[in-house]
């Protein structure tokens, strides 16, 4: 059953298409919203066939690496996988991976070119099984006709990578991207694509972009290193604390020894002064006794002279 949208536009559930440019231009904003709501977002199996883990992991790893990279760089790049794409009047399709530059990277159920204001900038398809000509021939022609700037094909089964770029502005024909040292330059992304064994990887300079699993592993390694460094630092600080404590105890023992020596010297000085005072007292007492004896002898002599 077809769904009739405003302005007489009909959405065929067997071949849902976005309105042509002229039809879209004649619609009011409210009519456009209703057309967008009428277009299905669920994908039939022929657009998103189940291809197993090899296909899923390659696709998810690519989206994850690109999305994480552009978010870290602070660039507005929308990256996603297998959502319905609607070009005006064209049959919908669902690339394995797509990227659109300079748009808000919020979540979407589909990409409608007329609504978003621009088409796709980058498409990556992952071929594992199924129709060989679809990815290698049909998509090369169709994506160029739609004006998609770059198309890359990762043939996972044959461990091959192919890159295509529009030949020139305004020309809807692809030319093959010639690899340099095994890397394919993406002018759209500002990155290189290459293979590491059976894996597709994006590169900036000579460094491969990590996906979230690798970032988690790197973060885990960093956390482990930080913890190890913290433990090493704590051990070093504890050893330094113990050394300082030992030095403090040695200095305290030396201080107590010096204090004991000082007290001994003080007691010796006091004893010496006491002995000197005792000698002085003894000398004064002897002098007093001698003086008293002399006075007594003088008095006796005086008395004898008086009697005689």
C-alpha positions in Angstrom: 0.0 0.0 0.0 1.4 3.4 -1.0 1.4 6.4 1.3 0.2 9.7 -0.1 2.2 12.6 1.3 1.2 16.3 0.9 1.3 18.0 -2.5 0.3 14.7 -4.1 3.6 13.0 -3.5 3.3 9.3 -3.1 5.7 7.1 -1.1 5.9 3.6 -2.6 6.8 1.1 0.2 8.3 -1.2 -2.3 10.6 1.5 -3.8 10.5 4.5 -1.3 12.2 7.6 -2.8 12.6 11.2 -1.7 10.8 13.9 -3.7 12.6 15.4 -6.6 14.2 18.7 -6.2 11.3 20.5 -7.9 8.7 18.7 -5.8 10.6 19.5 -2.6 10.9 23.1 -3.5 7.1 23.4 -3.9 6.4 21.9 -0.5 5.8 24.0 2.7 7.9 23.3 5.8 5.0 21.4 7.3 4.6 19.3 4.2 8.3 18.5 4.1 8.2 17.3 7.7 5.3 14.9 6.8 7.2 13.6 3.8 10.2 12.9 5.9 8.1 11.1 8.4 6.5 9.0 5.6 9.8 7.7 4.3 10.7 4.4 6.0 13.8 4.2 8.1 13.9 0.4 8.5 16.1 -1.3 5.9 15.1 -4.4 3.9 17.5 -7.3 3.8 18.7 -6.6 0.3 20.1 -3.2 1.5 21.5 -4.6 4.7 22.0 -8.3 4.3 23.4 -10.3 7.3 27.1 -10.9 6.4 28.5 -12.2 9.6 31.2 -11.0 12.0 33.8 -10.2 9.3 31.5 -7.6 7.8 30.1 -6.3 11.0 33.5 -5.8 12.7 35.2 -4.1 9.8 32.3 -1.7 9.5 32.0 -1.0 13.2 35.7 -0.6 13.6 35.9 2.0 10.8 32.9 4.0 12.2 34.3 3.9 15.7 37.8 5.0 14.6 36.6 7.9 12.5 33.9 9.1 14.9 36.3 9.0 17.8 39.0 10.8 15.8 36.8 13.7 14.6 35.2 14.2 18.0 38.7 14.4 19.6 39.7 16.9 16.9 36.5 19.0 17.5 35.4 18.7 13.9 31.7 18.4 13.0 31.7 15.3 10.9 28.8 12.9 10.8 29.9 9.3 10.6 27.6 6.3 10.7 26.8 2.9 9.2 24.0 1.4 7.2 21.3 4.0 7.4 18.9 4.7 4.6 20.2 7.5 2.3 17.6 9.4 0.2 18.8 11.4 -2.8 16.1 13.4 -4.6 14.1 11.0 -6.8 16.7 8.3 -6.5 16.3 4.7 -5.1 17.4 4.7 -1.5 20.7 2.9 -0.5 22.5 2.1 2.7 26.3 2.3 2.6 28.3 0.3 5.0 30.1 3.5 6.2 29.4 7.1 5.3 30.7 10.4 6.3 29.4 14.0 5.8 31.6 17.0 6.6 30.6 20.1 8.5 27.2 18.9 9.8 26.1 18.3 13.4 27.0 14.7 14.3 23.8 14.0 16.2 21.9 10.7 15.9 19.7 10.1 12.9 17.5 7.3 11.5 18.2 8.2 7.9 20.0 10.8 5.7 17.7 12.8 3.4 19.8 15.0 1.2 17.0 17.6 0.6 16.4 18.0 4.3 20.1 18.0 5.4 21.1 20.4 2.7 23.9 18.3 1.3 24.9 14.8 0.0 27.4 12.3 1.2 31.1 13.2 1.1 32.6 9.8 1.7 31.4 6.2 1.4 33.2 3.0 2.4 31.8 -0.4 1.4 33.0 -3.7 2.9 32.7 -6.7 0.6 32.8 -10.1 2.3 30.3 -12.1 0.2 27.4 -11.7 -2.2 27.2 -9.8 -5.4 30.8 -8.9 -6.4 29.7 -6.5 -9.2 27.5 -4.5 -6.8 30.5 -3.1 -4.9 33.1 -3.3 -7.7 31.1 -2.0 -10.6 27.6 -0.7 -9.9 28.5 1.4 -6.8 31.5 2.9 -8.6 29.2 4.2 -11.3 26.3 5.2 -9.0 28.2 7.0 -6.3 30.1 9.0 -8.9 26.7 9.9 -10.6 25.4 11.1 -7.2 28.4 13.3 -6.8 29.9 11.5 -3.7 33.4 12.9 -3.6 35.2 9.7 -2.6 34.3 6.0 -2.6 36.5 3.3 -1.0 36.0 -0.4 -1.2 37.5 -2.9 1.3 37.4 -6.4 -0.2 37.8 -8.3 3.0 37.7 -11.7 1.3 40.6 -10.9 -1.1 42.4 -8.5 1.4 42.3 -5.7 -1.2 41.5 -2.0 -1.0 40.3 0.3 -3.8 39.8 4.0 -3.7 37.9 6.3 -6.1 37.7 10.1 -6.3 35.7 12.4 -8.5 37.9 13.2 -11.5 37.2 17.0 -11.2 34.7 19.4 -9.7 31.5 19.2 -11.6 32.4 15.9 -13.3 30.5 12.9 -12.1 33.1 10.3 -13.0 35.5 8.6 -10.7 39.2 8.1 -11.2 41.2 5.5 -9.3 43.3 6.6 -6.4 46.8 5.5 -6.8 48.3 4.2 -3.5 51.5 5.5 -2.2 53.5 2.9 -0.2 50.4 0.9 0.2 48.3 3.9 1.6 45.3 5.5 -0.2 44.9 9.2 0.5 41.4 10.5 1.3 41.3 14.2 0.6 37.8 14.3 2.2 38.8 12.9 5.5 42.4 14.2 5.5 43.5 10.7 6.3 45.1 7.7 4.6 43.6 4.3 4.4 45.6 1.1 4.3 45.5 -2.6 5.3 47.3 -4.2 8.2 46.9 -7.9 7.5 43.2 -8.5 7.2 42.3 -5.2 8.8 41.4 -1.9 7.3 43.0 1.0 9.1 43.0 4.8 8.9 46.2 6.7 9.3 47.2 10.3 10.1 50.8 10.7 9.2 52.4 7.4 10.1 50.2 6.7 13.0 47.1 4.5 12.8 43.8 5.8 14.3 42.9 3.7 17.3 39.3 2.5 17.7 37.5 2.5 21.1 38.8 -0.9 22.1 42.4 0.2 21.4 41.7 3.5 23.2 40.4 1.6 26.2 43.5 -0.6 26.1 45.7 2.4 25.8 43.9 4.1 28.7 44.1 0.9 30.7 47.9 0.8 30.0 48.2 4.5 31.0 46.2 3.9 34.2 48.4 0.9 35.0 51.5 3.0 34.4 50.1 5.9 36.5 49.3 3.5 39.3 52.8 1.9 39.0 54.4 5.3 39.0 52.3 6.3 42.0 53.3 3.2 43.8 57.0 3.8 42.9 56.7 7.4 44.0 55.0 6.4 47.2 57.8 3.8 47.8 60.5 6.4 47.1 58.8 8.9 49.3 58.5 6.3 52.1 62.1 5.5 51.8 63.0 9.2 51.8 60.8 9.6 54.9 62.5 6.7 56.6 65.9 8.1 55.7 64.9 11.6 57.0 63.5 10.0 60.2 66.8 8.0 60.7 68.7 11.3 60.1 66.4 13.0 62.5 67.0 10.4 65.2 70.7 10.5 64.6 70.7 14.3 65.0 68.5 14.0 68.1 71.0 11.5 69.6 73.8 13.8 68.7 71.9 16.7 70.3 71.3 14.7 73.5 75.0 13.7 73.6 76.0 17.4 73.2 73.5 18.3 75.9 74.9 15.7 78.2 78.4 16.9 77.5 77.2 20.5 78.1 75.6 19.5 81.4 78.8 17.6 82.5 80.9 20.7 81.7 78.5 22.9 83.6 78.6 20.6 86.6 82.4 20.5 86.3 82.5 24.3 86.2 80.2 24.5 89.2 82.3 22.0 91.1 85.4 24.0 90.3 83.8 27.2 91.4 82.6 25.6 94.6 86.1 24.3 95.3 87.5 27.7 94.7 84.9 29.3 97.0 85.8 26.7 99.6 89.5 27.5 99.3 88.7 31.2 99.6 86.5 30.6 102.6 89.2 28.5 104.2 91.8 31.2 103.5 89.6 33.9 105.0 88.9 31.7 108.0 92.6 31.0 108.5 93.4 34.7 108.1 90.6 35.6 110.6 92.0 33.0 113.1 95.5 34.2 112.7 94.4 37.8 113.2 92.5 36.9 116.3 95.5 34.9 117.6 97.8 37.8 116.9 95.5 40.2 118.8 95.2 37.8 121.7 99.0 37.4 121.9 99.4 41.2 121.7 96.9 41.6 124.5 98.7 39.1 126.7 102.0 40.9 126.1 100.4 44.2 127.0 99.0 42.8 130.2 102.4 41.3 131.1 104.1 44.6 130.5 101.6 46.3 132.7 102.1 43.9 135.6 105.9 44.0 135.4 
